[in-house]
Each structure stands twice: as structure tokens, then as C-alpha cells.
Amino acid sequence: MFGLFTSPDKQMRTNARNWLDVADRVFNYRRDELGEAELADLQKKTETLRTQVREKAGAEKLKLSIEELEPVLRKTGGRIYPHSGLREWVEFFVVAAILLIGMRQFFVQPFKIPTNSMWPTYNGMVPEVHAKIEDEPGAAANLFRKITLGASAHRVDAQAGGELLIPMANGRLLRSPSKGRQWLVFPQAQYQYEFYVGNEKRTPNGATGVEVRPMASVSVPQDFDMRMLLRDALAPDAPDFETALAKMDYVERTGSDSNGNPVRIQFFRTGKYVKEGERALSFDIITGDQLFVDRMSYHFVRPRVGSGFVFRTTNIPGTIDENRNHIDSYYIKRLGGQPGDKLQVRNGVLYRNGAPITGAKAFDDNATRSGKYRGYQDIGLLAEGKTYTVSEDGYIALGDNSYNSSDSRYWGEVPKKDAVGRPLWVFYPFTSHWGPAK
């Protein structure tokens, strides 16, 4: 808008300076490639325009000189001039990518919560169960929830009738690797879980037993906690899936694992009966919290006890997956201990240097079993009666969801050098967690 108050002569001089910048670039970058005649013509036209700018010539005179310079630049400019629209867009995106990479590497990095070890402070993927078909969102609501919550709908219909059975082998839900898509585009590693039904059956000798048949299967992302879903769907009053499972009877059958090895499968009887064709299980998966992480602060100050902190697992020998492979990833936990701290768990309360730990609301909520917080589990490094002293080179990382958290109690300290940053802001999904990180 300021150009409205600038004289035509000044505007044209500004335009001429831009053309001179292009001419100087062509001369400096291509003078070794140009012939003598081309170089002389370029210098002559450039100097003419430069002199006119210096002498503050009028707009008409400058315009004529620019029109004489432009075809010379077109002839001699090579890749420098003229600029194609595609080239300008490519340069723009390359510069933008460099800036984003720099920001991500040194200042602020987006991070997605992978699991529910920090639940309910931060969520990994969590289920939302629909007890009845009429509770399920419609098409418009599903689209809205997809955009705002990253929600994906899963509907499981019974292909056979009977009592719903949960199959377990070696203490794990029966599952197999599968492939899926995230947002219908991006490849996503998934697990396929199998469900069965059982029916009372009388044998020829008069004894009764349970006939086990496949009922349905469902595929979900590998990071999704199927145990949380089954607890919410089948035993919402139980504190966790294991407690609900302990109250169920089961029948055993011989089966095979994904490698074909024989295994005894326990089919736990849920007490829920379904009819063939009936909705057996209905739920949405709400995507995990996504937040920005400050990567700069820890270059100048060390993490504070009670703060959430993100760290690499590269140099933690105890972080291995179920296939005994080392995990090279980023985790987020809460800092429970600094070098020299003495830590202990007593009656679900975490003690630091002889007193109940402070520095975060989650510490207080776990100590009082407030809301969904269940206290700290005494296991591993912090097993009952044990006191652990943090070394000079590490930190203790603990999950707020202590009974469902793989943390320092199991795999040891986080080396100081692997602390990455502190969470700043939960930017997605748009749930009650949206806003400043806790």
C-alpha cells in the first residue's frame, strides 16, 4: 500500500535496481561461459542502466533501458535468467524444508505419544467404546471426529454365535502382524487380533464341554493397547485388564503360534453372549497426543525433577522389543530422579531422598490415588524394600501410569547425553489435553 504514495520515478528506479541485481548475478556466475561479444553487450547495457539509476533518470528513460537489457539477459542468463515458475517453487520449498529441518533439529520438534505409559496425563492411542449400535457416531460425526480427534472407527460383527472368548497364549493376547493404512494413505504396521465364541456341547459319554469356534478378527495399530479396550468393553469397573482376566474361567486347547510352533491357548470366558450377525464389539481409536518439544533448553539447564522429558533410547541397553531387538526411538516419561537422588517406593508412594516426591501434580495424584492415577508399582530397580541411588551420569524416567509403563524400573537409567527436550504444547488432537503440556 505504501507504493501508492511513491512517485513513478522512484518506483521505476527500484525496479531498475532489481534488474541490475540480476545482471550482476549473470555476469559473476557466467562470465567464463560467455563469448566476448555477449559479455561486452551485457556489460554495456548494464552500465547504461546503472548510470541512469545513479543520475536519477526519469521513469520513461529507465523503462527503455530495462527493455534493452532484458533480451540480453534472456540470451546470456542460462539457469539464472529467466526464472521458470517451477524453478521458483522448487527453490521456495527447498529453502522452507531447510528451515523446518533446522527448527526441528535445534529448537522445536513435533512428537507423538506412542503408548499409554503416561496416561492419563498424556494419552497414547485410547479406545472409546460404544455399548450399543445407536451410540455409534453417524457418517458426518465420524468425519468430524476423524479431523478433530484423529478417530478411526472399528466395528466387529459376530460371524458365529455363542459366549465371547478371549484367546491368550503365554500370557499374551492371540495376534499376528498385519498391514494397514493411516489416513487411508500412509502404510501402518498393525496387529490382527482373533476372537472366538464358545458353546456348551455334550459329548457322547454324557460329559459336557465347550466347543470353540472363530468369531471375528480386528486389525489395529501395533501401538494400540488392546487390553485397555477389552477392559473398557467387558469389565469397565476393573482397575486393569489383568484384574478382570483373573476373575474369568477359561478352557484350554492346543494351537500353534505365528511360527507354527505348538502352544497351549487359554480361551477366557467373558460371560458376554453374541448372536451370529450381531455387533460384538464397537469402538473408535482416538489418536495419541501430539506435542511440540523444546530441544534448546537442555543445552543450558538440566531437566527438573517432575517435568516431562523426551529422550533417546539409543544408549539404554534395557530397551528391547518383544523380539529382543534393541529399540532406537524417542520416549517421553516424567523425570523421577537426578544424579545422587535416593529413590524408593513404599505403599504406592514414590519417595525421593526420604520424603514423598514433589514437583509435579502427577506425583501428588499418584500418591493419593486421585482419579485415574493408581500409585507407583514397586518393581525392578524400585522393588519392595529397595532404595536406588541415581548415578552421576543418568536420570530416572518413570511413567505416570506406573502399572502399565516400561520405564527405568525395568531398563535402568537414561544417560544424560540422551535427554532431548521438554514438552511445550499439545497441539493435536483437540481434546481436554490440548494446550500447555503438563
C-alpha positions, -999 to +999 in steps of 0.1 A: +000+000+000+030+023+005+036+023-032+005+044-036+025+073-021+057+068-041+064+087-073+066+068-106+103+077-110+112+062-076+092+031-083+110+026-116+144+032-100+136+004-075+126-018-104+158-010-122+179-019-092+163-054-092+172-058-129+208-047-121+210-074-094+200-100-119+225-087-144+253-087-118+245-123-110+246-133-146+279-116-151+295-130-119+283-166-124+285-169-162+313-147-175+336-177-180+310-193-202+300-163-224+316-152-256+334-118-258+306-102-278+279-114-254+299-103-224+306-069-239+269-064-248+258-074-213+283-050-196+273-021-219+236-024-213+241-030-176+264+001-172+239+023-191+211+014-168+234+017-137+244+052-147+208+063-152+199+050-117+228+068-102+218+100-120+181+096-110+168+095-146+131+096-152+108+066-154+105+067-192+142+066-198+147+038-173+120+018-188+136+020-223+170+008-208+154-021-190+137-031-222+171-031-240+187-051-211+160-078-208+167-096-241+204-096-234+198-113-200+174-138-216+202-147-241+230-149-216+213-158-183+213-196-186+198-210-155+199-177-137+175-159-160+147-162-169+133-180-138+107-206-146+077-208-123+086-244-115+122-234-106+109-207-082+086-231-065+113-257-061+137-231-046+109-220-022+102-255-010+139-263-007+145-232+015+114-240+035+125-276+041+160-264+052+144-240+077+120-267+090+148-292+094+168-267+113+139-258+136+132-294+142+169-303+149+178-274+172+147-257+185+112-273+184+103-308+174+069-323+170+064-356+189+036-381+191+029-400+223+034-437+213+019-456+243-002-450+274+027-452+299+020-415+307-018-419+308-039-401+320-015-371+319-008-377+282-026-402+260-013-427+236-040-442+214-070-447+236-103-466+229-138-451+230-163-480+234-198-478+220-220-501+241-249-501+216-253-496+179-274-465+185-244-450+203-222-452+173-214-419+155-230-413+121-211-406+089-209-368+094-199-373+130-173-398+120-157-373+095-157-346+122-141-369+147-115-380+122-105-344+116-105-332+152-096-364+171-078-385+146-105-411+154-108-443+134-139-465+137-138-502+142-169-524+141-168-561+148-197-583+138-201-619+151-197-645+124-208-672+148-230-671+179-220-680+215-201-668+245-174-643+236-139-658+244-106-640+247-077-662+235-044-659+253-011-678+247+019-675+270+002-646+288-004-626+256-035-619+235-035-640+204-025-618+175-005-618+142+013-590+123-007-573+095-005-542+073-029-513+071-032-476+062-032-445+083-055-417+069-061-441+040-027-432+026+003-439+048+014-476+054+010-486+090+021-517+109-008-534+126-017-564+147-047-586+138-065-599+170-086-630+169-118-635+188-137-667+194-171-679+207-177-710+229-209-731+232-217-758+257-216-792+240-224-826+254-201-855+244-214-890+235-205-902+270-227-876+286-199-852+297-202-815+289-176-793+273-171-761+254-170-761+216-146-732+205-151-716+171-137-685+154-160-655+157-142-625+141-109-606+139-099-569+140-068-551+130-055-521+149-022-502+150+006-520+168+010-493+195-027-496+204-033-512+238-059-539+231-060-548+268-073-513+276-101-517+251-111-552+264-112-538+300-134-509+289-157-531+268-160-561+291-151-551+326-152-512+329-152-514+367-119-533+369-088-513+375-070-531+347-073-559+322-053-584+343-076-580+372-106-586+350-090-616+334-082-631+368-119-634+376-127-653+344-128-691+339-111-705+308-108-736+287-076-748+271-069-760+236-038-769+217-029-745+189+002-730+172+019-696+172+027-674+143+058-696+136+039-728+136+051-740+170+026-758+192+013-738+221-015-742+247-041-715+242-064-704+271-098-691+260-111-669+287-149-669+291-162-633+293-198-640+301-209-619+272-231-637+246-235-627+210-257-639+181-245-645+146-246-613+126-248-592+158-225-564+167-199-580+190-176-551+196-177-514+186-151-488+193-132-458+180-094-454+184-085-418+194-051-409+182-023-402+207-014-368+219+009-348+196+030-321+211+059-297+205+091-305+223+116-278+233+151-291+221+170-260+231+167-257+270+186-288+279+217-274+262+218-248+290+199-263+320+194-298+332+160-314+334+140-306+365+125-334+387+088-336+380+090-323+344+080-344+314+111-351+293+118-367+260+149-388+255+165-412+230+166-449+238+198-455+216+221-460+246+198-477+270+207-514+269+175-525+286+152-511+259+144-540+237+112-551+219+093-583+221+116-599+195+147-590+216+157-563+192+171-530+205+147-501+203+161-470+186+134-444+193+123-415+214+103-419+247+085-395+269+084-400+307+085-380+338+118-372+355+118-390+388+154-387+399+186-367+392+222-377+399+227-385+436+190-389+444+179-419+465+145-433+454+122-458+470+085-469+465+065-476+497+028-484+496+024-469+461+042-436+471+074-426+454+100-413+479+129-390+470+157-386+495+135-398+523+104-377+516+074-381+493+085-368+459+072-333+448+075-312+417+045-324+396+008-328+401+011-364+388+033-372+417+007-359+442-022-377+423-003-410+423+005-407+460-032-401+468-046-424+441-066-395+428-089-400+398-073-425+374-039-425+390-032-458+407+001-450+426+036-464+418+043-501+414+073-514+434+091-535+409+126-538+393+150-511+405+123-499+429+111-533+441+097-535+476+123-527+503+149-515+478+164-480+476+181-469+444+207-442+442+209-424+408+244-424+393+263-392+383+257-398+346+220-406+344+184-398+351+155-420+363+125-419+339+091-430+352+057-433+336+026-417+353+007-449+345+031-470+367+012-503+364+014-501+326+047-484+320+081-497+307+105-473+323+137-470+343+124-496+369+129-522+341+157-509+318+177-486+340+189-450+338+187-426+309+222-413+301+224-375+305+236-371+269+203-387+256+179-361+271+164-344+241+139-318+255+108-309+274+072-309+262+058-275+254+023-277+239-002-304+230-014-293+195-034-323+185-060-339+189-084-313+201-093-330+235-091-317+270-053-322+268-049-295+241-028-266+254+003-262+275+020-295+284+017-307+320 
